Amino acid sequence: MPDPGETRLALENDGRLALTFVGSGSAFSKRFYQTNLMIVKGPVHLLVDCGTKTPEALFRLGLSVTNVKNFLITHSHADHIGGLEEVMLINRYGPKKKANIIITREFQNFLWENSLKGGAAFNECHKGRYLRFEDFWVPLRPAPYRSNPRMYHATLEGLLDIKLFRTKHIPDSALSWEDSAPSYGIIIDNRILFTSDTRYDPDMVLELDAKYHFEQIFHDCQLFTGGVHASIDELSELPASIKERMYLVHYQDSVENQLNLAKDKGFAGFVQQWKEYAYPVSS
């Protein structure tokens, strides 16, 4: 692994849409950082998820969590939120600033009450009360789609378009996204699909691709079938025209022993951690 700062992740570029997986592994990976994604377009950046190992991964990429201005969290598992306490406390007691976070009110309440409050709220009494979510963050509310209760829409600085959609992730008994705990995938500039964590949901992928005709798809994938993640065998059932544009992410350490497996099954491959996936400025 490179020394700290040897590989530099820039938070602005020439205007191309660029995706870099700060981590690409599963929750329990010891050889890969957990799946967290940095999106950069011109002067705008967005960190999608901030797991337990993300602050270390950013340090290795020459950054501090205080450099990150915009966040989006897809769900409340520790490999996606475990670094948020560090973000909140360093920003509040170091540079004394608040980062932006794209988040629905529903998910904000869920995330704060069930995950973040215990480590952040009780550090001080502020104006006669303990701290609240808004003492650490500037919430940016995505707008719900009236025609589709599964989806929301947000933009950053008028340059980066983000659509959120609910996914079917947890619990494993949930029959649809509607009876699942809050979890989200994202559509980036109407060009790229990133599912984050989801069970196998082929209708979701096919319906979204039919509407947006994605240039690339980055899909949650584990190497065995069962539980709350899509498996490579399940995803292999998708049409070849989908698989050839699909990279697989959130894999276990054992992927190192079967790196050709994804391409052998017709996928674009496994995501490479710290590689930039770049898309030219659209006309």
C-alpha positions as semicolon CSV with decimal commas, in nm:
position;residue;x (nm);y (nm);z (nm)
1;M;0,000;0,000;0,000
2;P;0,135;0,350;-0,082
3;D;0,272;0,571;0,192
4;P;0,036;0,842;0,318
5;G;-0,009;1,107;0,050
6;E;0,180;0,910;-0,216
7;T;-0,142;0,869;-0,414
8;R;-0,324;1,203;-0,417
9;L;-0,699;1,223;-0,465
10;A;-0,791;1,561;-0,611
11;L;-1,122;1,717;-0,511
12;E;-1,158;1,918;-0,833
13;N;-1,084;1,856;-1,198
14;D;-1,130;1,989;-1,552
15;G;-1,504;1,924;-1,555
16;R;-1,510;1,555;-1,637
17;L;-1,722;1,328;-1,420
18;A;-1,478;1,120;-1,213
19;L;-1,550;0,840;-0,967
20;T;-1,288;0,697;-0,730
21;F;-1,367;0,420;-0,487
22;V;-1,193;0,526;-0,167
23;G;-1,265;0,167;-0,065
24;S;-1,405;-0,130;-0,254
25;G;-1,432;-0,408;0,004
26;S;-1,708;-0,555;0,213
27;A;-1,783;-0,463;0,573
28;F;-1,535;-0,716;0,711
29;S;-1,258;-0,682;0,455
30;K;-0,906;-0,663;0,597
31;R;-0,726;-0,615;0,265
32;F;-0,954;-0,353;0,109
33;Y;-1,109;-0,043;0,257
34;Q;-1,485;-0,052;0,288
35;T;-1,693;0,054;-0,012
36;N;-1,706;0,434;-0,014
37;L;-1,711;0,649;-0,328
38;M;-1,573;0,995;-0,409
39;I;-1,739;1,178;-0,699
40;V;-1,563;1,479;-0,851
41;K;-1,689;1,706;-1,129
42;G;-1,515;2,037;-1,193
43;P;-1,501;2,224;-0,860
44;V;-1,761;1,999;-0,695
45;H;-1,700;1,681;-0,495
46;L;-1,925;1,443;-0,305
47;L;-1,824;1,160;-0,074
48;V;-2,079;0,880;-0,083
49;D;-2,059;0,701;0,253
50;C;-1,791;0,732;0,519
51;G;-1,724;0,399;0,683
52;T;-1,508;0,310;0,980
53;K;-1,194;0,286;0,765
54;T;-1,265;0,583;0,540
55;P;-1,069;0,844;0,742
56;E;-0,761;0,621;0,716
57;A;-0,817;0,563;0,344
58;L;-0,850;0,937;0,284
59;F;-0,528;0,993;0,482
60;R;-0,354;0,745;0,251
61;L;-0,488;0,948;-0,040
62;G;-0,344;1,271;0,097
63;L;-0,665;1,406;0,247
64;S;-0,827;1,472;0,583
65;V;-1,196;1,429;0,652
66;T;-1,196;1,806;0,706
67;N;-1,120;1,851;0,334
68;V;-1,451;1,690;0,239
69;K;-1,726;1,946;0,191
70;N;-2,018;1,731;0,077
71;F;-2,143;1,395;0,199
72;L;-2,421;1,152;0,111
73;I;-2,490;0,843;0,321
74;T;-2,668;0,545;0,167
75;H;-2,754;0,351;0,485
76;S;-2,661;0,303;0,848
77;H;-2,422;0,006;0,856
78;A;-2,085;0,084;1,016
79;D;-1,889;0,027;0,693
80;H;-2,087;0,321;0,552
81;I;-2,120;0,552;0,855
82;G;-1,846;0,448;1,100
83;G;-1,626;0,746;1,010
84;L;-1,897;1,008;1,057
85;E;-1,831;1,059;1,427
86;E;-1,474;1,157;1,344
87;V;-1,601;1,396;1,076
88;M;-1,847;1,558;1,315
89;L;-1,616;1,595;1,614
90;I;-1,307;1,709;1,424
91;N;-1,505;1,965;1,226
92;R;-1,679;2,101;1,535
93;Y;-1,378;2,122;1,764
94;G;-1,106;2,178;1,502
95;P;-1,189;2,411;1,213
96;K;-1,532;2,479;1,365
97;K;-1,727;2,422;1,047
98;K;-2,013;2,207;0,925
99;A;-2,008;1,993;0,612
100;N;-2,305;1,959;0,381
101;I;-2,497;1,632;0,374
102;I;-2,759;1,527;0,119
103;I;-3,016;1,349;0,330
104;T;-3,391;1,306;0,356
105;R;-3,552;1,411;0,682
106;E;-3,672;1,055;0,734
107;F;-3,322;0,912;0,704
108;Q;-3,170;1,194;0,910
109;N;-3,395;1,106;1,203
110;F;-3,323;0,734;1,161
111;L;-2,947;0,785;1,138
112;W;-2,925;1,028;1,430
113;E;-3,148;0,842;1,674
114;N;-3,018;0,492;1,599
115;S;-2,650;0,549;1,522
116;L;-2,491;0,892;1,568
117;K;-2,655;1,051;1,870
118;G;-2,479;0,849;2,140
119;G;-2,129;0,950;2,033
120;A;-2,201;1,309;1,935
121;A;-2,494;1,463;2,122
122;F;-2,364;1,454;2,477
123;N;-2,022;1,615;2,434
124;E;-2,157;1,953;2,541
125;C;-2,467;2,142;2,634
126;H;-2,533;2,407;2,374
127;K;-2,786;2,681;2,448
128;G;-2,927;2,473;2,732
129;R;-2,961;2,151;2,535
130;Y;-2,749;1,867;2,409
131;L;-2,622;1,883;2,054
132;R;-2,841;1,796;1,759
133;F;-2,775;1,673;1,406
134;E;-2,789;2,028;1,269
135;D;-2,512;2,136;1,507
136;F;-2,275;1,919;1,303
137;W;-2,422;1,925;0,952
138;V;-2,589;2,144;0,694
139;P;-2,867;1,918;0,562
140;L;-2,942;1,946;0,191
141;R;-3,288;1,804;0,131
142;P;-3,341;1,605;-0,188
143;A;-3,680;1,664;-0,342
144;P;-3,915;1,364;-0,355
145;Y;-4,062;1,262;-0,689
146;R;-4,439;1,294;-0,680
147;S;-4,473;1,029;-0,950
148;N;-4,233;0,782;-0,789
149;P;-4,217;0,755;-0,408
150;R;-3,899;0,550;-0,440
151;M;-3,693;0,840;-0,579
152;Y;-3,551;1,179;-0,477
153;H;-3,352;1,445;-0,662
154;A;-3,073;1,681;-0,560
155;T;-2,808;1,895;-0,724
156;L;-2,478;2,029;-0,594
157;E;-2,386;2,383;-0,696
158;G;-2,590;2,337;-1,012
159;L;-2,318;2,112;-1,155
160;L;-2,365;1,762;-1,017
161;D;-2,702;1,590;-1,051
162;I;-2,787;1,318;-0,800
163;K;-3,096;1,102;-0,792
164;L;-3,151;0,876;-0,493
165;F;-3,366;0,565;-0,502
166;R;-3,464;0,332;-0,220
167;T;-3,311;-0,015;-0,225
168;K;-3,409;-0,351;-0,080
169;H;-3,122;-0,423;0,159
170;I;-3,222;-0,497;0,520
171;P;-3,380;-0,688;0,683
172;D;-3,334;-1,005;0,479
173;S;-3,704;-1,079;0,522
174;A;-3,815;-0,757;0,349
175;L;-4,020;-0,829;0,038
176;S;-3,963;-0,491;-0,125
177;W;-3,793;-0,156;-0,075
178;E;-4,110;-0,031;0,095
179;D;-4,074;-0,261;0,395
180;S;-3,696;-0,228;0,410
181;A;-3,502;-0,002;0,645
182;P;-3,387;0,321;0,478
183;S;-3,115;0,249;0,222
184;Y;-3,039;0,424;-0,105
185;G;-2,863;0,384;-0,436
186;I;-2,777;0,682;-0,655
187;I;-2,788;0,789;-1,019
188;I;-2,506;1,029;-1,107
189;D;-2,567;1,290;-1,378
190;N;-2,818;1,051;-1,540
191;R;-2,512;0,859;-1,664
192;I;-2,391;0,628;-1,390
193;L;-2,575;0,390;-1,156
194;F;-2,428;0,305;-0,816
195;T;-2,649;0,070;-0,617
196;S;-2,460;0,080;-0,287
197;D;-2,574;-0,216;-0,075
198;T;-2,876;-0,404;-0,206
199;R;-3,014;-0,750;-0,237
200;Y;-3,064;-0,888;-0,586
201;D;-3,335;-0,671;-0,741
202;P;-3,326;-0,722;-1,118
203;D;-3,643;-0,523;-1,187
204;M;-3,483;-0,219;-1,025
205;V;-3,175;-0,241;-1,246
206;L;-3,364;-0,315;-1,566
207;E;-3,624;-0,041;-1,514
208;L;-3,368;0,225;-1,430
209;D;-3,144;0,128;-1,720
210;A;-3,437;0,132;-1,962
211;K;-3,503;0,494;-1,861
212;Y;-3,147;0,630;-1,828
213;H;-2,936;0,404;-2,056
214;F;-2,641;0,409;-1,819
215;E;-2,286;0,433;-1,945
216;Q;-2,168;0,234;-1,643
217;I;-2,322;0,045;-1,354
218;F;-2,146;-0,019;-1,022
219;H;-2,331;-0,292;-0,835
220;D;-2,306;-0,440;-0,487
221;C;-2,177;-0,797;-0,508
222;Q;-2,068;-1,074;-0,275
223;L;-1,907;-1,398;-0,386
224;F;-2,165;-1,628;-0,227
225;T;-2,544;-1,637;-0,236
226;G;-2,750;-1,553;0,073
227;G;-2,802;-1,274;0,323
228;V;-2,861;-0,908;0,238
229;H;-2,633;-0,855;-0,063
230;A;-2,661;-0,949;-0,428
231;S;-2,436;-1,238;-0,525
232;I;-2,227;-1,278;-0,837
233;D;-2,429;-1,587;-0,933
234;E;-2,757;-1,395;-0,902
235;L;-2,623;-1,098;-1,098
236;S;-2,504;-1,338;-1,369
237;E;-2,869;-1,387;-1,461
238;L;-2,892;-1,028;-1,589
239;P;-2,880;-0,967;-1,967
240;A;-2,537;-0,958;-2,128
241;S;-2,599;-0,597;-2,240
242;I;-2,627;-0,499;-1,873
243;K;-2,337;-0,708;-1,744
244;E;-2,088;-0,575;-1,997
245;R;-2,138;-0,226;-1,846
246;M;-2,139;-0,346;-1,484
247;Y;-1,850;-0,335;-1,237
248;L;-1,884;-0,531;-0,914
249;V;-1,795;-0,380;-0,574
250;H;-1,825;-0,455;-0,201
251;Y;-1,650;-0,791;-0,234
252;Q;-1,467;-1,006;0,019
253;D;-1,089;-1,045;0,048
254;S;-1,111;-1,382;-0,129
255;V;-1,166;-1,193;-0,455
256;E;-0,787;-1,179;-0,485
257;N;-0,789;-1,550;-0,562
258;Q;-1,048;-1,519;-0,840
259;L;-0,991;-1,187;-1,013
260;N;-1,096;-1,325;-1,351
261;L;-1,431;-1,448;-1,220
262;A;-1,624;-1,131;-1,303
263;K;-1,503;-1,111;-1,662
264;D;-1,553;-1,484;-1,709
265;K;-1,920;-1,429;-1,620
266;G;-1,956;-1,141;-1,866
267;F;-1,915;-0,841;-1,633
268;A;-1,687;-0,543;-1,698
269;G;-1,486;-0,660;-1,397
270;F;-1,435;-0,600;-1,028
271;V;-1,394;-0,238;-0,918
272;Q;-1,033;-0,137;-0,860
273;Q;-0,980;0,057;-0,539
274;W;-0,828;0,405;-0,590
275;K;-0,858;0,387;-0,970
276;E;-1,031;0,687;-1,131
277;Y;-1,329;0,595;-1,348
278;A;-1,360;0,902;-1,569
279;Y;-1,632;1,012;-1,812
280;P;-1,580;1,306;-2,047
281;V;-1,779;1,624;-2,025
282;S;-2,119;1,554;-2,177
283;S;-2,226;1,770;-2,468
